[in-house]
Amino acid sequence: MNAIIKRRVLEEANIIVNTETTLRNLARRLGISKSTIHKDMQIRLIKIDQNLYHKVQKVFKKHLEIRYYIGGEKTRQKYKNII
């Protein structure tokens, strides 16, 4: 694996673990597509650092558990501002 890609994957993973940011927000922040970050976290990271991979997966699992609440709150705020 290319050293530049390896460095990028580790940087992305550390940002996710330390800030618990979402994949979408990280993509915006770094100017990389969501697909690239997803591939980095699901395929490349496990080959580089399995311990960090499991930490990232815990953050993603947490995001999946709360996404309905966040989505519902965003929708409520949207319609509250329209009225």
Backbone atoms as SQL, in Angstrom:
CREATE TABLE atoms (id INTEGER PRIMARY KEY, chain TEXT, resi INTEGER, resn TEXT, atom TEXT, x REAL, y REAL, z REAL);
INSERT INTO atoms VALUES
  (1, 'A', 1, 'MET', 'N', 0.853, -1.176, 0.000),
  (2, 'A', 1, 'MET', 'CA', 0.000, 0.000, 0.000),
  (3, 'A', 1, 'MET', 'C', 0.898, 1.238, 0.000),
  (4, 'A', 2, 'ASN', 'N', 0.495, 2.218, -0.762),
  (5, 'A', 2, 'ASN', 'CA', 1.219, 3.463, -0.884),
  (6, 'A', 2, 'ASN', 'C', 1.317, 4.162, 0.476),
  (7, 'A', 3, 'ALA', 'N', 2.471, 4.743, 0.768),
  (8, 'A', 3, 'ALA', 'CA', 2.683, 5.411, 2.062),
  (9, 'A', 3, 'ALA', 'C', 1.751, 6.603, 2.230),
  (10, 'A', 4, 'ILE', 'N', 1.432, 7.295, 1.158),
  (11, 'A', 4, 'ILE', 'CA', 0.529, 8.450, 1.231),
  (12, 'A', 4, 'ILE', 'C', -0.874, 8.001, 1.612),
  (13, 'A', 5, 'ILE', 'N', -1.329, 6.916, 1.016),
  (14, 'A', 5, 'ILE', 'CA', -2.653, 6.384, 1.331),
  (15, 'A', 5, 'ILE', 'C', -2.688, 5.900, 2.776),
  (16, 'A', 6, 'LYS', 'N', -1.643, 5.215, 3.192),
  (17, 'A', 6, 'LYS', 'CA', -1.576, 4.706, 4.561),
  (18, 'A', 6, 'LYS', 'C', -1.643, 5.859, 5.560),
  (19, 'A', 7, 'ARG', 'N', -0.916, 6.932, 5.300),
  (20, 'A', 7, 'ARG', 'CA', -0.925, 8.097, 6.185),
  (21, 'A', 7, 'ARG', 'C', -2.308, 8.735, 6.223),
  (22, 'A', 8, 'ARG', 'N', -2.973, 8.827, 5.050),
  (23, 'A', 8, 'ARG', 'CA', -4.315, 9.402, 4.981),
  (24, 'A', 8, 'ARG', 'C', -5.305, 8.581, 5.780),
  (25, 'A', 9, 'VAL', 'N', -5.243, 7.257, 5.641),
  (26, 'A', 9, 'VAL', 'CA', -6.151, 6.360, 6.356),
  (27, 'A', 9, 'VAL', 'C', -5.984, 6.508, 7.864),
  (28, 'A', 10, 'LEU', 'N', -4.756, 6.549, 8.332),
  (29, 'A', 10, 'LEU', 'CA', -4.514, 6.698, 9.766),
  (30, 'A', 10, 'LEU', 'C', -4.973, 8.063, 10.264),
  (31, 'A', 11, 'GLU', 'N', -4.775, 9.103, 9.467),
  (32, 'A', 11, 'GLU', 'CA', -5.234, 10.441, 9.847),
  (33, 'A', 11, 'GLU', 'C', -6.757, 10.467, 9.965),
  (34, 'A', 12, 'GLU', 'N', -7.438, 9.912, 8.973),
  (35, 'A', 12, 'GLU', 'CA', -8.907, 9.872, 8.999),
  (36, 'A', 12, 'GLU', 'C', -9.397, 9.102, 10.228),
  (37, 'A', 13, 'ALA', 'N', -8.813, 7.953, 10.488),
  (38, 'A', 13, 'ALA', 'CA', -9.234, 7.112, 11.607),
  (39, 'A', 13, 'ALA', 'C', -9.026, 7.824, 12.937),
  (40, 'A', 14, 'ASN', 'N', -7.888, 8.481, 13.091),
  (41, 'A', 14, 'ASN', 'CA', -7.620, 9.195, 14.344),
  (42, 'A', 14, 'ASN', 'C', -8.583, 10.356, 14.538),
  (43, 'A', 15, 'ILE', 'N', -8.935, 11.048, 13.485),
  (44, 'A', 15, 'ILE', 'CA', -9.912, 12.130, 13.588),
  (45, 'A', 15, 'ILE', 'C', -11.263, 11.576, 14.029),
  (46, 'A', 16, 'ILE', 'N', -11.680, 10.476, 13.432),
  (47, 'A', 16, 'ILE', 'CA', -12.969, 9.870, 13.782),
  (48, 'A', 16, 'ILE', 'C', -12.989, 9.443, 15.247),
  (49, 'A', 17, 'VAL', 'N', -11.939, 8.786, 15.693),
  (50, 'A', 17, 'VAL', 'CA', -11.892, 8.291, 17.071),
  (51, 'A', 17, 'VAL', 'C', -11.823, 9.447, 18.069),
  (52, 'A', 18, 'ASN', 'N', -11.022, 10.444, 17.784),
  (53, 'A', 18, 'ASN', 'CA', -10.822, 11.544, 18.737),
  (54, 'A', 18, 'ASN', 'C', -11.987, 12.526, 18.787),
  (55, 'A', 19, 'THR', 'N', -12.644, 12.785, 17.657),
  (56, 'A', 19, 'THR', 'CA', -13.712, 13.787, 17.627),
  (57, 'A', 19, 'THR', 'C', -15.092, 13.178, 17.497),
  (58, 'A', 20, 'GLU', 'N', -15.158, 11.878, 17.186),
  (59, 'A', 20, 'GLU', 'CA', -16.416, 11.168, 16.940),
  (60, 'A', 20, 'GLU', 'C', -17.239, 11.860, 15.842),
  (61, 'A', 21, 'THR', 'N', -16.557, 12.417, 14.869),
  (62, 'A', 21, 'THR', 'CA', -17.229, 13.054, 13.746),
  (63, 'A', 21, 'THR', 'C', -17.836, 11.998, 12.832),
  (64, 'A', 22, 'THR', 'N', -18.833, 12.394, 12.075),
  (65, 'A', 22, 'THR', 'CA', -19.457, 11.462, 11.144),
  (66, 'A', 22, 'THR', 'C', -18.626, 11.362, 9.875),
  (67, 'A', 23, 'LEU', 'N', -18.859, 10.323, 9.144),
  (68, 'A', 23, 'LEU', 'CA', -18.157, 10.106, 7.886),
  (69, 'A', 23, 'LEU', 'C', -18.437, 11.260, 6.925),
  (70, 'A', 24, 'ARG', 'N', -19.665, 11.707, 6.874),
  (71, 'A', 24, 'ARG', 'CA', -20.063, 12.801, 5.982),
  (72, 'A', 24, 'ARG', 'C', -19.356, 14.107, 6.355),
  (73, 'A', 25, 'ASN', 'N', -19.310, 14.424, 7.647),
  (74, 'A', 25, 'ASN', 'CA', -18.631, 15.642, 8.085),
  (75, 'A', 25, 'ASN', 'C', -17.130, 15.570, 7.819),
  (76, 'A', 26, 'LEU', 'N', -16.550, 14.408, 8.015),
  (77, 'A', 26, 'LEU', 'CA', -15.126, 14.236, 7.755),
  (78, 'A', 26, 'LEU', 'C', -14.826, 14.420, 6.272),
  (79, 'A', 27, 'ALA', 'N', -15.688, 13.903, 5.423),
  (80, 'A', 27, 'ALA', 'CA', -15.493, 14.055, 3.985),
  (81, 'A', 27, 'ALA', 'C', -15.497, 15.531, 3.595),
  (82, 'A', 28, 'ARG', 'N', -16.442, 16.283, 4.138),
  (83, 'A', 28, 'ARG', 'CA', -16.493, 17.726, 3.879),
  (84, 'A', 28, 'ARG', 'C', -15.238, 18.418, 4.382),
  (85, 'A', 29, 'ARG', 'N', -14.828, 18.042, 5.577),
  (86, 'A', 29, 'ARG', 'CA', -13.677, 18.684, 6.227),
  (87, 'A', 29, 'ARG', 'C', -12.382, 18.452, 5.457),
  (88, 'A', 30, 'LEU', 'N', -12.187, 17.230, 4.961),
  (89, 'A', 30, 'LEU', 'CA', -10.946, 16.883, 4.271),
  (90, 'A', 30, 'LEU', 'C', -11.011, 17.058, 2.760),
  (91, 'A', 31, 'GLY', 'N', -12.208, 17.278, 2.228),
  (92, 'A', 31, 'GLY', 'CA', -12.341, 17.431, 0.785),
  (93, 'A', 31, 'GLY', 'C', -12.157, 16.127, 0.033),
  (94, 'A', 32, 'ILE', 'N', -12.567, 15.038, 0.664),
  (95, 'A', 32, 'ILE', 'CA', -12.473, 13.698, 0.066),
  (96, 'A', 32, 'ILE', 'C', -13.890, 13.151, -0.040),
  (97, 'A', 33, 'SER', 'N', -14.132, 12.296, -1.021),
  (98, 'A', 33, 'SER', 'CA', -15.481, 11.743, -1.169),
  (99, 'A', 33, 'SER', 'C', -15.801, 10.790, -0.019),
  (100, 'A', 34, 'LYS', 'N', -17.103, 10.663, 0.257),
  (101, 'A', 34, 'LYS', 'CA', -17.551, 9.741, 1.299),
  (102, 'A', 34, 'LYS', 'C', -17.170, 8.311, 0.943),
  (103, 'A', 35, 'SER', 'N', -17.225, 7.989, -0.325),
  (104, 'A', 35, 'SER', 'CA', -16.888, 6.632, -0.767),
  (105, 'A', 35, 'SER', 'C', -15.440, 6.289, -0.461),
  (106, 'A', 36, 'THR', 'N', -14.551, 7.245, -0.662),
  (107, 'A', 36, 'THR', 'CA', -13.135, 7.020, -0.386),
  (108, 'A', 36, 'THR', 'C', -12.910, 6.793, 1.097),
  (109, 'A', 37, 'ILE', 'N', -13.518, 7.630, 1.921),
  (110, 'A', 37, 'ILE', 'CA', -13.351, 7.471, 3.367),
  (111, 'A', 37, 'ILE', 'C', -13.958, 6.153, 3.827),
  (112, 'A', 38, 'HIS', 'N', -15.113, 5.802, 3.275),
  (113, 'A', 38, 'HIS', 'CA', -15.746, 4.537, 3.643),
  (114, 'A', 38, 'HIS', 'C', -14.842, 3.358, 3.289),
  (115, 'A', 39, 'LYS', 'N', -14.264, 3.381, 2.100),
  (116, 'A', 39, 'LYS', 'CA', -13.356, 2.307, 1.688),
  (117, 'A', 39, 'LYS', 'C', -12.123, 2.285, 2.585),
  (118, 'A', 40, 'ASP', 'N', -11.614, 3.464, 2.921),
  (119, 'A', 40, 'ASP', 'CA', -10.454, 3.542, 3.809),
  (120, 'A', 40, 'ASP', 'C', -10.751, 2.909, 5.160),
  (121, 'A', 41, 'MET', 'N', -11.928, 3.191, 5.710),
  (122, 'A', 41, 'MET', 'CA', -12.258, 2.710, 7.044),
  (123, 'A', 41, 'MET', 'C', -12.669, 1.242, 7.062),
  (124, 'A', 42, 'GLN', 'N', -13.281, 0.751, 5.993),
  (125, 'A', 42, 'GLN', 'CA', -13.783, -0.615, 5.978),
  (126, 'A', 42, 'GLN', 'C', -12.772, -1.628, 5.442),
  (127, 'A', 43, 'ILE', 'N', -11.955, -1.238, 4.485),
  (128, 'A', 43, 'ILE', 'CA', -11.066, -2.197, 3.831),
  (129, 'A', 43, 'ILE', 'C', -9.595, -1.961, 4.183),
  (130, 'A', 44, 'ARG', 'N', -9.158, -0.728, 4.055),
  (131, 'A', 44, 'ARG', 'CA', -7.729, -0.447, 4.216),
  (132, 'A', 44, 'ARG', 'C', -7.286, -0.408, 5.673),
  (133, 'A', 45, 'LEU', 'N', -8.104, 0.162, 6.546),
  (134, 'A', 45, 'LEU', 'CA', -7.689, 0.341, 7.933),
  (135, 'A', 45, 'LEU', 'C', -7.457, -0.982, 8.642),
  (136, 'A', 46, 'ILE', 'N', -8.272, -1.968, 8.392),
  (137, 'A', 46, 'ILE', 'CA', -8.108, -3.259, 9.073),
  (138, 'A', 46, 'ILE', 'C', -6.779, -3.917, 8.713),
  (139, 'A', 47, 'LYS', 'N', -6.265, -3.630, 7.527),
  (140, 'A', 47, 'LYS', 'CA', -4.965, -4.171, 7.112),
  (141, 'A', 47, 'LYS', 'C', -3.814, -3.414, 7.761),
  (142, 'A', 48, 'ILE', 'N', -4.058, -2.160, 8.137),
  (143, 'A', 48, 'ILE', 'CA', -3.009, -1.313, 8.707),
  (144, 'A', 48, 'ILE', 'C', -2.955, -1.438, 10.225),
  (145, 'A', 49, 'ASP', 'N', -4.117, -1.287, 10.883),
  (146, 'A', 49, 'ASP', 'CA', -4.161, -1.263, 12.354),
  (147, 'A', 49, 'ASP', 'C', -5.517, -1.790, 12.822),
  (148, 'A', 50, 'GLN', 'N', -5.542, -3.044, 13.257),
  (149, 'A', 50, 'GLN', 'CA', -6.802, -3.671, 13.649),
  (150, 'A', 50, 'GLN', 'C', -7.392, -3.052, 14.907),
  (151, 'A', 51, 'ASN', 'N', -6.555, -2.637, 15.834),
  (152, 'A', 51, 'ASN', 'CA', -7.045, -2.022, 17.069),
  (153, 'A', 51, 'ASN', 'C', -7.768, -0.706, 16.754),
  (154, 'A', 52, 'LEU', 'N', -7.169, 0.117, 15.925),
  (155, 'A', 52, 'LEU', 'CA', -7.784, 1.385, 15.528),
  (156, 'A', 52, 'LEU', 'C', -9.055, 1.129, 14.711),
  (157, 'A', 53, 'TYR', 'N', -9.045, 0.088, 13.905),
  (158, 'A', 53, 'TYR', 'CA', -10.229, -0.293, 13.127),
  (159, 'A', 53, 'TYR', 'C', -11.419, -0.560, 14.050),
  (160, 'A', 54, 'HIS', 'N', -11.191, -1.291, 15.128),
  (161, 'A', 54, 'HIS', 'CA', -12.276, -1.611, 16.052),
  (162, 'A', 54, 'HIS', 'C', -12.785, -0.362, 16.778),
  (163, 'A', 55, 'LYS', 'N', -11.900, 0.568, 17.070),
  (164, 'A', 55, 'LYS', 'CA', -12.323, 1.823, 17.698),
  (165, 'A', 55, 'LYS', 'C', -13.203, 2.627, 16.747),
  (166, 'A', 56, 'VAL', 'N', -12.824, 2.675, 15.479),
  (167, 'A', 56, 'VAL', 'CA', -13.621, 3.392, 14.477),
  (168, 'A', 56, 'VAL', 'C', -14.984, 2.729, 14.336),
  (169, 'A', 57, 'GLN', 'N', -15.018, 1.409, 14.343),
  (170, 'A', 57, 'GLN', 'CA', -16.280, 0.699, 14.207),
  (171, 'A', 57, 'GLN', 'C', -17.217, 0.985, 15.383),
  (172, 'A', 58, 'LYS', 'N', -16.664, 1.169, 16.574),
  (173, 'A', 58, 'LYS', 'CA', -17.492, 1.525, 17.736),
  (174, 'A', 58, 'LYS', 'C', -18.128, 2.894, 17.543),
  (175, 'A', 59, 'VAL', 'N', -17.361, 3.839, 17.006),
  (176, 'A', 59, 'VAL', 'CA', -17.907, 5.180, 16.745),
  (177, 'A', 59, 'VAL', 'C', -19.009, 5.089, 15.700),
  (178, 'A', 60, 'PHE', 'N', -18.770, 4.332, 14.626),
  (179, 'A', 60, 'PHE', 'CA', -19.787, 4.180, 13.579),
  (180, 'A', 60, 'PHE', 'C', -21.041, 3.506, 14.125),
  (181, 'A', 61, 'LYS', 'N', -20.870, 2.527, 14.994),
  (182, 'A', 61, 'LYS', 'CA', -22.022, 1.845, 15.587),
  (183, 'A', 61, 'LYS', 'C', -22.847, 2.823, 16.423),
  (184, 'A', 62, 'LYS', 'N', -22.167, 3.670, 17.172),
  (185, 'A', 62, 'LYS', 'CA', -22.850, 4.690, 17.964),
  (186, 'A', 62, 'LYS', 'C', -23.642, 5.632, 17.053),
  (187, 'A', 63, 'HIS', 'N', -23.052, 6.027, 15.934),
  (188, 'A', 63, 'HIS', 'CA', -23.737, 6.906, 14.987),
  (189, 'A', 63, 'HIS', 'C', -24.993, 6.240, 14.431),
  (190, 'A', 64, 'LEU', 'N', -24.908, 4.959, 14.148),
  (191, 'A', 64, 'LEU', 'CA', -26.078, 4.243, 13.633),
  (192, 'A', 64, 'LEU', 'C', -27.199, 4.184, 14.667),
  (193, 'A', 65, 'GLU', 'N', -26.825, 4.059, 15.932),
  (194, 'A', 65, 'GLU', 'CA', -27.824, 3.964, 16.987),
  (195, 'A', 65, 'GLU', 'C', -28.568, 5.279, 17.213),
  (196, 'A', 66, 'ILE', 'N', -27.913, 6.399, 16.965),
  (197, 'A', 66, 'ILE', 'CA', -28.541, 7.690, 17.255),
  (198, 'A', 66, 'ILE', 'C', -29.000, 8.447, 16.017),
  (199, 'A', 67, 'ARG', 'N', -28.798, 7.908, 14.829),
  (200, 'A', 67, 'ARG', 'CA', -29.106, 8.679, 13.623),
  (201, 'A', 67, 'ARG', 'C', -30.589, 9.018, 13.485),
  (202, 'A', 68, 'TYR', 'N', -31.468, 8.174, 13.951),
  (203, 'A', 68, 'TYR', 'CA', -32.896, 8.457, 13.841),
  (204, 'A', 68, 'TYR', 'C', -33.287, 9.629, 14.731),
  (205, 'A', 69, 'TYR', 'N', -32.678, 9.708, 15.886),
  (206, 'A', 69, 'TYR', 'CA', -32.958, 10.823, 16.794),
  (207, 'A', 69, 'TYR', 'C', -32.454, 12.140, 16.213),
  (208, 'A', 70, 'ILE', 'N', -31.264, 12.107, 15.676),
  (209, 'A', 70, 'ILE', 'CA', -30.691, 13.318, 15.088),
  (210, 'A', 70, 'ILE', 'C', -31.494, 13.754, 13.879),
  (211, 'A', 71, 'GLY', 'N', -31.850, 12.804, 13.024),
  (212, 'A', 71, 'GLY', 'CA', -32.646, 13.116, 11.839),
  (213, 'A', 71, 'GLY', 'C', -33.997, 13.697, 12.202),
  (214, 'A', 72, 'GLY', 'N', -34.642, 13.134, 13.202),
  (215, 'A', 72, 'GLY', 'CA', -35.935, 13.642, 13.643),
  (216, 'A', 72, 'GLY', 'C', -35.828, 15.044, 14.210),
  (217, 'A', 73, 'GLU', 'N', -34.783, 15.313, 14.940),
  (218, 'A', 73, 'GLU', 'CA', -34.582, 16.646, 15.517),
  (219, 'A', 73, 'GLU', 'C', -34.310, 17.673, 14.422),
  (220, 'A', 74, 'LYS', 'N', -33.518, 17.306, 13.426),
  (221, 'A', 74, 'LYS', 'CA', -33.232, 18.219, 12.307),
  (222, 'A', 74, 'LYS', 'C', -34.512, 18.545, 11.546),
  (223, 'A', 75, 'THR', 'N', -35.361, 17.558, 11.325),
  (224, 'A', 75, 'THR', 'CA', -36.621, 17.781, 10.628),
  (225, 'A', 75, 'THR', 'C', -37.528, 18.687, 11.449),
  (226, 'A', 76, 'ARG', 'N', -37.589, 18.454, 12.759),
  (227, 'A', 76, 'ARG', 'CA', -38.409, 19.289, 13.632),
  (228, 'A', 76, 'ARG', 'C', -37.946, 20.742, 13.580),
  (229, 'A', 77, 'GLN', 'N', -36.654, 20.966, 13.621),
  (230, 'A', 77, 'GLN', 'CA', -36.110, 22.321, 13.553),
  (231, 'A', 77, 'GLN', 'C', -36.412, 22.974, 12.198),
  (232, 'A', 78, 'LYS', 'N', -36.343, 22.191, 11.139),
  (233, 'A', 78, 'LYS', 'CA', -36.609, 22.717, 9.803),
  (234, 'A', 78, 'LYS', 'C', -38.041, 23.248, 9.714),
  (235, 'A', 79, 'TYR', 'N', -39.003, 22.451, 10.155),
  (236, 'A', 79, 'TYR', 'CA', -40.387, 22.861, 10.063),
  (237, 'A', 79, 'TYR', 'C', -40.749, 23.928, 11.099),
  (238, 'A', 80, 'LYS', 'N', -40.042, 23.956, 12.181),
  (239, 'A', 80, 'LYS', 'CA', -40.257, 24.999, 13.186),
  (240, 'A', 80, 'LYS', 'C', -39.848, 26.354, 12.616),
  (241, 'A', 81, 'ASN', 'N', -38.796, 26.400, 11.827),
  (242, 'A', 81, 'ASN', 'CA', -38.332, 27.646, 11.217),
  (243, 'A', 81, 'ASN', 'C', -39.208, 28.098, 10.052),
  (244, 'A', 82, 'ILE', 'N', -39.922, 27.169, 9.409),
  (245, 'A', 82, 'ILE', 'CA', -40.796, 27.523, 8.294),
  (246, 'A', 82, 'ILE', 'C', -42.041, 28.231, 8.792),
  (247, 'A', 83, 'ILE', 'N', -42.572, 27.779, 9.905),
  (248, 'A', 83, 'ILE', 'CA', -43.824, 28.328, 10.442),
  (249, 'A', 83, 'ILE', 'C', -43.620, 29.648, 11.081);
